Amino acid sequence: MSKVKYRFNKHSLTFDRIQTTFKKRMLLFLSHISTGVVFAAVILVIVYNFADSPKEKAQKREIAQLQLQYQILNDQLGKFTMVLKDLQERDDNIYRVIFEAEPIPSPIREAGIGGIDRYERLKGYTNSEIIIETHKKMDKIMGQLYVQSKSLDEVFAMAKNKENMLASIPAIQPVSNKDLTRIGSYFGTRMDPFYKVKKFHEGVDFTAPVGTEIYASGNGVVIKTGRNFGGYGNQVIIDHGYTYTTLYAHLSKILVRPGEKVKRGQIIGLVGNTGKSTAPHLHYEVRKNQRPINPIYFFYNDITPEQFELMLELSARPSQSMD
């Protein structure tokens, strides 16, 4: 094709040859190049902002999959937390109650894992928040599982000693009292027979003739015998373990000695009228952690539910203690 170009002249009605200089050709070439560059730049901007490359598409699919997996993991951690919470409640309100153990304090169960920079390495990413939150949940669950594991080890050890514990905890009346007619005064605020003022009575008084046999209410070790000058007269104190002790006062005769191991139902002494006493009787106390508690709650081995209800009714009536 000829590179010579012509232009039709309307005035002369002839074709005039177009004279193209190098400068014009250069300008024309540069204009074409500029137009192409601008068009290419526009296309690149559009593609860069509105279209993903195959690699970017693959990365976005991978990120979406990871986000989904993190969400599933967080949901599973939530379920684990619910199961763990149920186990903790059973531990505190069932297992530990059975074995007379204190529940695990909430600050210990909820204790977190320290370190302000623990999650610093996870910051600065697009999905740092979900990653950090997942790590926090996992760390919390791991800490609570550790505490629960130690608690179950303790409960297991108590379960192995359950037979000894059940045999040791005071569970019978210290004198023969099948018809419940021998309880002269109950636990609680009573009238003092000597001073005629209301006073807290820390035990139960069993009326019985001098010489009536007194029984140890649970297995244990005698830790104290002899005369008490505070008003209890001749007394015996037995340590049953598991923070329980029992006291038997006003005895006429003591049949055990300090350090002696006794069994539930073993005769440890005889009813008397020694010390501050208005008549022959046995003053009997149950203490847990050195604090007096109502003994009638521990007579479950030798009374019926109906008899226990009757005891509760009688104990609610005002009366006078015998010491």
C-alpha positions in Angstrom: 0.0 0.0 0.0 1.3 3.5 -1.0 2.4 5.7 1.9 1.7 8.8 -0.2 -1.6 10.5 0.7 -3.7 13.1 -1.1 -6.4 15.5 -0.2 -9.2 16.7 -2.5 -9.1 20.4 -3.1 -12.7 21.8 -3.4 -11.6 25.0 -5.0 -9.4 23.7 -7.8 -11.2 20.4 -8.0 -7.9 18.5 -7.9 -6.1 16.2 -5.6 -3.2 17.8 -3.7 -0.5 15.7 -2.3 -0.2 15.9 1.5 3.2 16.9 2.7 3.9 15.1 6.1 7.0 16.2 8.0 8.9 14.1 10.5 7.7 16.3 13.3 4.1 15.7 12.4 4.6 12.0 12.1 6.4 12.0 15.5 3.5 13.9 17.1 1.0 11.6 15.6 2.9 8.6 16.8 3.2 10.0 20.3 -0.5 10.9 20.4 -1.3 7.3 19.5 1.1 6.0 22.1 -0.3 8.3 24.8 -3.8 7.3 24.0 -2.9 3.7 24.3 -1.0 4.2 27.6 -4.0 6.2 29.1 -6.4 3.5 27.9 -4.2 0.7 29.3 -3.9 2.6 32.6 -7.7 3.0 32.8 -8.1 -0.7 32.1 -5.5 -1.7 34.7 -7.2 0.5 37.3 -10.5 -1.0 36.6 -9.2 -4.5 36.6 -7.1 -3.9 39.8 -10.1 -2.4 41.8 -13.0 -4.4 40.4 -11.6 -7.7 39.2 -9.6 -10.3 41.1 -6.7 -12.2 39.7 -6.9 -16.1 39.9 -4.4 -15.9 42.7 -6.4 -13.4 44.6 -9.6 -15.4 44.1 -7.8 -18.4 45.5 -6.6 -16.5 48.5 -10.1 -15.1 49.2 -11.6 -18.5 49.0 -8.9 -19.7 51.5 -9.6 -16.8 53.8 -13.3 -17.4 53.7 -12.7 -21.1 54.5 -10.5 -20.2 57.4 -13.1 -17.8 58.7 -15.7 -20.5 58.5 -13.5 -22.9 60.3 -12.8 -20.4 63.1 -16.5 -19.8 63.5 -17.1 -23.5 63.7 -14.3 -23.8 66.2 -15.8 -21.0 68.3 -19.2 -22.7 68.3 -17.6 -25.9 69.5 -15.7 -24.0 72.2 -19.0 -22.6 73.3 -20.4 -26.1 73.6 -17.3 -27.3 75.5 -17.8 -24.3 77.9 -21.4 -25.4 78.6 -20.4 -29.0 79.2 -17.6 -27.8 81.5 -19.9 -25.5 83.4 -22.3 -28.4 83.9 -19.5 -30.5 85.2 -18.4 -27.7 87.6 -21.9 -27.3 89.0 -22.1 -31.1 89.5 -18.8 -31.0 91.2 -19.7 -28.2 93.6 -23.3 -29.1 94.3 -23.3 -32.9 94.2 -19.9 -34.6 94.4 -18.5 -32.2 97.0 -21.7 -32.1 99.0 -21.7 -35.9 99.3 -18.2 -35.8 100.7 -18.7 -32.8 102.9 -16.1 -30.8 101.0 -16.1 -27.1 100.3 -16.9 -26.0 96.7 -14.1 -24.6 94.6 -14.2 -20.8 94.9 -15.3 -19.0 91.7 -12.1 -16.8 91.5 -10.0 -20.0 91.3 -12.3 -21.6 88.7 -12.4 -18.4 86.6 -8.7 -17.5 86.9 -7.3 -16.5 83.6 -3.8 -16.9 82.1 -1.7 -13.9 82.7 0.6 -11.9 80.4 -0.4 -8.6 78.7 1.7 -9.5 75.7 0.4 -13.0 75.4 -1.6 -12.2 72.2 0.7 -9.5 70.9 2.0 -11.7 68.1 -1.5 -12.2 66.8 -2.2 -8.5 66.3 -1.9 -6.5 63.1 -3.7 -8.9 60.8 -7.0 -8.5 59.0 -8.6 -11.2 61.1 -6.7 -10.7 64.3 -9.8 -10.1 66.4 -11.4 -13.5 65.7 -8.0 -15.3 66.1 -7.3 -13.6 69.4 -10.8 -14.3 70.7 -10.5 -17.9 69.8 -7.1 -18.2 71.6 -8.6 -16.5 74.7 -11.5 -19.0 74.8 -9.1 -21.9 74.4 -6.8 -20.6 77.1 -9.7 -20.1 79.5 -11.1 -23.6 78.9 -7.7 -25.1 79.4 -7.3 -23.3 82.7 -10.7 -24.4 83.9 -10.1 -27.9 82.8 -6.9 -28.0 84.8 -8.7 -26.8 87.9 -11.6 -29.3 87.3 -9.1 -32.1 86.8 -7.4 -31.4 90.2 -10.9 -31.2 91.8 -11.9 -34.5 90.4 -8.6 -36.0 91.7 -9.6 -34.7 95.1 -13.1 -36.1 94.9 -11.7 -39.5 93.7 -9.5 -39.6 96.8 -12.5 -38.7 99.0 -14.5 -41.5 97.3 -11.8 -44.0 98.1 -12.1 -43.0 101.7 -15.9 -42.9 101.6 -16.3 -46.0 103.6 -14.1 -44.7 106.3 -15.8 -41.3 106.2 -19.3 -42.8 106.5 -18.2 -44.9 109.4 -16.6 -42.0 111.1 -19.2 -39.2 110.8 -21.5 -39.2 113.9 -24.6 -41.0 112.8 -26.4 -42.6 115.9 -27.8 -41.4 119.2 -25.2 -41.8 122.0 -27.7 -43.5 124.3 -30.5 -46.1 123.6 -33.5 -44.0 122.7 -35.7 -45.9 120.3 -39.0 -44.3 121.5 -37.5 -40.7 121.6 -38.5 -40.2 125.2 -35.1 -39.5 126.6 -34.3 -36.2 124.9 -34.9 -33.6 127.7 -33.6 -30.5 125.8 -32.6 -29.8 122.2 -30.0 -27.7 120.4 -30.7 -23.9 120.3 -31.7 -21.1 122.5 -33.0 -22.5 125.8 -33.7 -21.3 129.4 -30.7 -21.8 131.7 -31.9 -23.9 134.7 -29.6 -22.1 137.1 -29.5 -18.5 136.0 -33.1 -18.4 134.5 -31.9 -16.5 131.4 -32.0 -17.5 127.8 -28.8 -19.1 126.7 -27.6 -20.9 123.5 -27.6 -24.6 124.2 -24.8 -26.2 122.0 -26.0 -29.8 122.3 -28.8 -32.2 123.1 -29.5 -33.5 126.6 -30.5 -37.2 127.0 -32.2 -38.0 130.3 -31.2 -41.4 131.7 -30.5 -43.1 135.0 -26.9 -43.0 136.4 -25.0 -45.9 134.9 -26.7 -45.9 131.5 -24.3 -46.9 128.8 -23.0 -44.2 126.4 -22.0 -45.1 122.9 -19.5 -43.5 120.5 -21.6 -42.1 117.6 -18.9 -42.7 115.0 -15.4 -44.2 114.5 -12.6 -41.9 115.8 -9.8 -41.3 118.3 -10.4 -40.1 121.9 -8.5 -36.8 122.2 -9.6 -35.7 125.7 -11.1 -37.3 128.9 -11.4 -36.2 132.5 -13.1 -33.5 134.5 -14.1 -30.2 132.9 -14.3 -27.3 135.4 -16.5 -25.2 133.1 -19.6 -27.1 134.0 -19.5 -30.3 131.9 -18.1 -32.5 134.7 -16.6 -35.7 133.5 -16.3 -35.6 129.7 -15.0 -37.4 126.7 -14.1 -35.7 123.4 -13.7 -37.9 120.2 -12.1 -36.7 117.0 -13.8 -38.4 114.1 -11.7 -36.9 111.3 -13.2 -35.0 108.4 -13.4 -31.9 110.7 -15.9 -33.6 113.0 -15.7 -34.0 116.8 -18.2 -35.1 119.4 -18.4 -34.2 123.2 -20.1 -36.4 125.9 -20.5 -34.6 129.3 -21.6 -35.2 132.9 -20.4 -38.8 132.9 -20.4 -40.9 136.1 -17.6 -43.1 134.7 -15.2 -42.8 131.7 -14.3 -46.1 130.0 -11.8 -44.9 127.4 -8.5 -43.0 127.5 -6.9 -40.3 125.3 -5.3 -41.7 122.1 -7.6 -44.8 122.1 -9.3 -45.7 118.8 -13.1 -46.3 119.1 -15.7 -47.7 116.9 -19.3 -46.6 116.3 -21.5 -48.1 119.0 -18.6 -48.8 121.4 -19.3 -48.1 125.0 -17.2 -45.1 126.1 -18.7 -44.3 129.5 -21.8 -44.2 131.7 -24.4 -41.5 132.3 -23.9 -39.4 135.4 -24.7 -36.1 137.1 -21.3 -34.5 137.4 -20.6 -30.8 136.8 -23.3 -28.2 136.2 -26.3 -30.5 136.0 -29.9 -30.5 137.3 -30.4 -34.3 137.0 -28.7 -37.4 135.6 -28.3 -36.9 131.9 -25.9 -36.9 129.0 -25.0 -33.6 127.3 -24.0 -34.5 123.7 -22.5 -32.1 121.1 -21.4 -32.5 117.5 -18.9 -30.0 116.2 -17.6 -29.3 112.6 -14.6 -27.2 112.3 -14.9 -26.4 116.0 -18.4 -25.0 115.5 -21.4 -26.6 117.2 -24.1 -28.0 114.9 -27.5 -29.5 115.6 -26.9 -33.2 116.6 -30.3 -34.4 115.5 -29.3 -34.0 111.8 -26.8 -36.9 112.5 -29.2 -39.5 113.9 -30.1 -40.8 110.5 -28.7 -44.3 111.1 -31.1 -45.2 113.9 -34.3 -43.2 113.5 -37.0 -43.2 110.8 -38.0 -40.2 108.7 -41.2 -40.0 110.8 -39.1 -39.9 114.0 -36.9 -37.2 112.5 -39.9 -35.1 111.7 -41.1 -35.5 115.3 -37.7 -34.5 116.6 -37.8 -31.3 114.5 -41.2 -30.5 115.8 -40.2 -31.0 119.4 -37.0 -29.1 119.0 -38.9 -26.0 117.9 -40.8 -25.8 121.2 -39.4 -23.6 124.0 -37.8 -25.6 126.8 -35.2 -25.5 129.6 -31.8 -27.1 129.3 -30.6 -29.5 131.9 -27.1 -27.9 132.3 
